[in-house]
Amino acid sequence: MTLSTEQTREAPDMEATVAEYLAANPGFFERHEPLLLELRLPHVNGGSVSLLERQLAALRKKCARYQQRLVELVAVGHANDLLIDRLHQMTLALMDATDLDALLNVLEDQLHAQFKADYVELWLFTPAELEDSSVLERSKQKIIGQFQTFFQQNQPRCGNLPLEQLEILFGQEAGAVHSAVLVPLKSESISGLMAIGSSDPQRFQQDMGTDFLSRLGELVSQRLEMVSEPGA
């Protein structure tokens, strides 16, 4: 039988009405069990299957998706546990540093050992120097000029950086840095930038979460403030 043009136009409306009715009356097939058993649906591999079989297949697919999601969440949780443990180990190591030089050495060692950082650079300024960099050497003036917005936003940044910025941050090693993380450092008397570089272009991506990096920045900023105090 061939549907007329008018019937073809009415078919979507009728399907919507049927779908709404079935959704509003979940007990329909309980009251019409013979119809439920007789309904056949096209199978993707040819032939047909019953409505119950199709529902079972759909539930199995849904269950598989949930199972995969659970596996992903467990993996994320495990990775977060490792990060927390590494941050704890770094905190203990930084607490043992009693002066600025020792702190910078421990920080670089920890970033290499605990977080597999290939390259690490720290650029430190006073708040007054960020306001007026004219008294600074040329390299530091370039840092402030290139990353002025970064200092103002005070938020970690991940991903690929322009070669010009990499050269300012990492010098001769810039060509080997294919992804990077920038962590702002800020305390009462110190402002700065911690740059962590990787030779792996996939290591640091723009869509990475930055909560951990923010905590790392707060930790380093606090320790820098303490060892930089007069008499510390």
C-alpha positions in Angstrom: 0.0 0.0 0.0 1.3 3.5 -0.9 0.6 6.4 1.3 -0.9 9.5 -0.2 1.0 12.8 0.1 -1.4 14.0 2.7 -1.0 10.8 4.7 2.8 11.1 4.5 2.6 14.6 5.9 0.4 13.4 8.8 2.6 10.4 9.6 5.2 12.4 11.8 2.3 14.0 13.7 0.7 10.7 14.3 4.0 9.2 15.5 4.6 12.0 17.9 1.0 11.5 19.3 1.6 7.8 19.7 5.0 8.4 21.4 3.5 10.9 23.8 0.7 8.6 24.7 3.0 5.6 25.4 5.3 7.9 27.5 2.3 9.1 29.5 0.8 5.6 29.9 3.7 3.2 30.8 1.1 0.5 31.7 -0.2 0.3 28.1 1.7 -2.9 27.2 0.8 -4.5 30.5 -2.9 -4.1 29.6 -2.1 -5.3 26.0 0.4 -8.1 26.6 -0.4 -10.1 23.4 0.4 -7.0 21.3 3.7 -6.6 23.1 4.6 -10.2 22.2 3.6 -9.8 18.6 5.4 -6.5 17.9 8.5 -7.1 15.7 11.2 -4.5 15.0 13.8 -4.4 12.2 17.2 -5.8 13.1 20.4 -4.1 12.1 21.7 -7.3 10.6 18.4 -8.1 8.8 15.3 -10.0 9.9 13.4 -8.8 12.9 13.4 -9.1 16.7 10.7 -8.7 19.3 10.3 -5.5 21.2 11.6 -7.2 24.4 14.7 -8.4 22.6 15.3 -4.9 21.3 14.9 -3.4 24.8 17.3 -6.0 26.2 19.9 -5.1 23.6 19.4 -1.4 24.3 19.8 -2.0 28.1 23.0 -4.0 27.5 24.5 -1.1 25.4 23.5 1.4 28.1 25.1 -0.9 30.8 28.3 -1.1 28.7 28.5 2.7 28.5 28.0 3.0 32.3 30.7 0.4 32.9 33.1 2.3 30.6 32.3 5.5 32.4 33.0 3.8 35.7 36.4 2.6 34.5 37.2 6.1 33.4 36.2 7.6 36.7 38.3 5.0 38.6 41.3 5.9 36.5 40.8 9.6 37.1 40.5 9.0 40.9 43.7 6.9 40.8 45.5 9.7 38.9 44.2 12.3 41.4 45.4 10.2 44.3 48.9 10.1 42.8 48.9 13.8 42.3 47.9 14.4 45.9 50.6 12.1 47.2 53.3 13.8 45.0 52.2 17.3 46.2 52.4 16.0 49.8 56.0 14.8 49.2 56.9 18.1 47.6 55.4 20.0 50.5 57.5 18.1 53.0 60.6 18.7 50.9 59.9 22.4 50.5 59.3 22.8 54.3 62.9 21.6 54.9 64.4 24.4 52.8 65.5 27.3 55.1 66.7 29.8 52.5 65.8 31.0 49.0 68.6 29.1 47.2 67.8 25.9 48.9 64.1 26.3 48.2 64.7 26.9 44.5 67.0 23.9 44.3 64.5 21.6 46.1 61.6 22.9 43.9 63.4 22.2 40.7 64.5 18.7 41.9 61.0 17.9 43.0 59.4 19.0 39.8 61.8 16.8 37.8 61.5 13.8 40.1 57.8 13.9 41.2 56.2 15.4 38.1 58.6 14.3 35.3 59.1 17.9 34.2 61.7 18.2 31.4 62.4 21.9 31.9 61.7 24.3 34.8 62.3 28.1 34.9 61.3 30.6 37.6 61.0 34.3 37.1 60.5 36.3 40.3 59.7 40.0 40.8 58.5 42.4 43.4 55.0 43.9 43.0 56.7 47.2 42.4 58.7 45.8 39.5 55.6 44.5 37.8 54.2 48.0 38.0 57.4 49.6 36.6 59.9 47.3 34.9 62.1 50.1 33.6 64.8 49.4 36.3 65.0 45.7 35.4 67.4 44.0 33.0 66.1 43.4 29.4 65.2 39.8 29.8 63.0 40.5 32.8 61.4 43.4 31.0 60.5 41.0 28.1 58.9 38.6 30.6 56.7 41.3 32.0 55.8 42.7 28.6 54.9 39.3 27.1 53.0 38.0 30.1 51.3 41.1 31.4 47.8 39.7 30.9 48.9 36.4 32.6 50.1 38.3 35.7 46.9 40.2 35.8 44.6 37.2 35.5 46.6 35.2 38.0 45.5 31.9 36.6 47.5 28.8 35.4 47.9 28.4 31.7 48.5 25.1 29.8 49.2 24.2 26.2 51.4 25.2 23.3 53.1 28.6 23.5 54.4 30.7 20.6 58.1 30.2 19.9 58.8 33.9 20.9 57.4 33.3 24.4 59.2 29.9 24.7 62.5 31.6 23.9 61.9 34.3 26.5 61.1 31.7 29.1 63.5 28.8 28.4 66.2 30.4 26.4 68.3 28.0 24.3 66.1 25.1 25.4 63.0 26.6 23.8 63.2 24.5 20.6 62.9 21.3 22.7 59.8 22.5 24.6 56.6 21.4 22.8 54.0 21.9 25.5 54.2 24.0 28.7 52.5 25.0 31.9 52.7 28.5 33.4 51.9 28.8 37.1 51.5 32.3 38.6 53.3 32.9 41.9 51.9 35.7 44.1 52.4 36.6 47.7 52.6 39.9 49.7 56.2 40.7 48.6 56.8 38.3 45.6 55.2 37.9 42.3 56.4 35.6 39.6 55.9 32.9 37.0 56.9 29.3 37.2 57.3 27.7 33.7 57.3 23.9 33.3 58.1 22.6 29.9 57.8 19.2 28.3 59.3 17.7 25.1 55.9 15.8 24.6 53.4 18.0 22.7 50.5 16.1 24.3 51.7 16.4 27.9 50.1 19.7 28.7 46.9 20.5 26.9 44.7 23.6 26.9 41.7 21.7 28.3 43.6 20.3 31.3 42.2 21.1 34.7 44.1 23.7 36.6 43.0 23.2 40.2 46.1 21.2 41.1 48.3 23.8 39.4 46.6 26.6 41.4 47.4 24.7 44.6 51.0 24.1 43.5 51.3 27.9 42.9 49.9 28.7 46.3 52.3 26.3 48.0 55.4 27.7 46.2 54.3 31.3 46.7 53.9 30.7 50.5 57.2 29.1 50.9 58.9 31.8 48.8 57.4 34.5 51.0 58.6 32.7 54.2 62.2 32.2 53.1 62.4 35.7 51.6 61.5 37.5 54.9 64.3 39.4 56.5 66.1 37.2 59.0 64.5 34.0 57.8 
